[in-house]
Amino acid sequence: MNTPASWSSKLGFILSAAGSAIGLGAIWKFPYTAGTNGGAVFFLLFLLFTILVALPVQLAEFYIGRTSGKNAVDAFKTLAPGSQWPWVGRMGVAACFVLLSFYSVVGGWVLNYVVHAFSGQIHPNADFETLFGATIATPWSVLFYQGLFMLLTIWVVKGGISGGIEKANRYLMPALFVLFIVLAIRSMTLPNAMQGVSFLLKPDWSYFTPQTMLMALGQAFFALSIGVSTMITYASYLSKKQDLFRSGNSIMWMNLLVSILAGLVIFPAVFAFGFEPSQGPGLIFIVLPAVFMKIPFGTILFAVFMLLVVFATLTSAFSMLETVIAATIRQDESKRQSRTWLIGVAIFIVGIPSALSFGVLDEFKVFGKTVFDLWDYMISAIIMPIGALSVAIFTGWVRNKQSVLANISEGSTIPQTVIHLWLNTLRFLAPIAILIVFINTLSWI
């Protein structure tokens, strides 16, 4: 008889869920988005929107997962039998499959940069723009590192919840925090580093514009890994004794802490050596190596930083693959190993056109976008907002209000006034905010 999968401890769930949320969004996207939107003003708005919008939806996904005890598709079948709501779960599972297919490509770039750092290709006289161009355009290299990244992801997920994902996160997440703190301290002790700290923490209100607000709202929206059913899947392995509110709060603050640590690693160093903080997406691959090369032991420190990015990217990848696996094995753990290998290889194959989008397939466009950009657009601009909005409506309006309050209160010591405030925020504020982001994202991307 198969024993249903579950987390072995409350901490294991919190670290794993935090690992899902803390990915390239916190370490790569947050610094460059903050850098191009005024720093401190963006960060304050991001903080506000994470608490008021993203956290309520994340808690709603926790409620759906734990109450049903099922994967993303069967959760909706259990809570809304005979309805069309299971399509929300199916959309989330499909989104995770596609998302991991191109996310693994970027994960491969990061792995390649770790090799660059240890093999001597990252050095003071290197042309980092040319190096990055070659890294993403060389076919055999991008496919090899994409495959290696998927192999690492498969290896952990096939071990199950407590024996694979939880065990990996117990080591990876603390290591990520410790190494980040060490790098942040080193960065802040550089000459003129306080200019970078001031940029991140002292608001310049001239940047308080509608565009900055919308960018911060979008970053908060994606920061907690909502809208693609990963949190429904992870929460389905929880016991009724888990305090969902305290868990969600811990995960949110861990995500915010990593975001600000990333800023404190990058911006003091950027200002110390006269670089511009508004360099955009190339910040981590082109500007950051150049910055580190001006620091004593810079090559080693850069290699450590890229290892951090590998950790964060892998912990997010675990949750994406687990969401797909859980929906296919349907609590039959005897199928886990074979399905994980099968689906992992399928994701790698589907990701090949994305991996080649910056090289041999860079001229191949669909609706004016490369395959990589098309998948990114579909997931980020369409599926994630629809998924998050659906979760908010389902939990806030479709489910019985008293039943929701009773179920999410189980195991919690949070005052009922706070729980009622959460539900009202989920019913009114979150859907409006998500719709605003959705409409504006469609018009901008």
Disulfide bonds with the S-S distance in Angstrom:
none
